[in-house]
Amino acid sequence: MRLNELRDIPGASKNRIRVGRGIGSGRGKTGGRGVKGQKSREGVSINGFEGGQMPLHRRLPKRGFSPINRKDMNEVNLDRLQIAVDAGKIDVTKTVDVASLNAAGVVRRELHGLRILGNGELKAKLNIKADHVSANAKAAIEKAGGSVELIVPKVLPADVAKREKTAAKKAAKAKTKG
């Protein structure tokens, strides 16, 4: 075999359809765009327009909410922790947190925090430091002889003052109504 003898497998590549190249091509004249009107032209942005009637996407109510400051958490199940302990990647004498899980290769990168979920079984005695632990996971960790420490989010004094001000406003409003 030589380089000049190399060929594609038959059917591996297909010629593109050349639109608007005569009647005999099967895609001539209107070029697959139908006939006449705005939609046969280029640059049409008519989707959703219903001829002056209120469009469907404006008749239906808005649904849902996506917070702009949403926090992405590293979610780890108990069975994943047990696999890492069995493989010797996690030291059971030290506290297990996001940094140690990242070093062990359990999580790919450290996100905003760690969430422990209760899927699977845990036999090792682990001391876990996480932002959130499900009720099942907490029960399983404590049953195995381990402990759970929750990381409490930092609250700034300005946030506390703002909350108190809002609560006072709500109380005053409720007092005037009632």
Secondary structure, 3 states (H helix, E strand, C coil): CCHHHCCCCCCCCCCCCCCCCCHHHCCCCCCCCCCCCHHHCCCCCCCCCECCECCHHHHCCCCCCCCCCCCCEEEEEHHHHHHHHHCCCCCCCCEECHHHHHHHCCCCCCCCEEEEECCCCCCCCCEEEECEECHHHHHHHHHCCCEEEECCCCCCHHHHHHHHHHHHHHHHHHHHHC
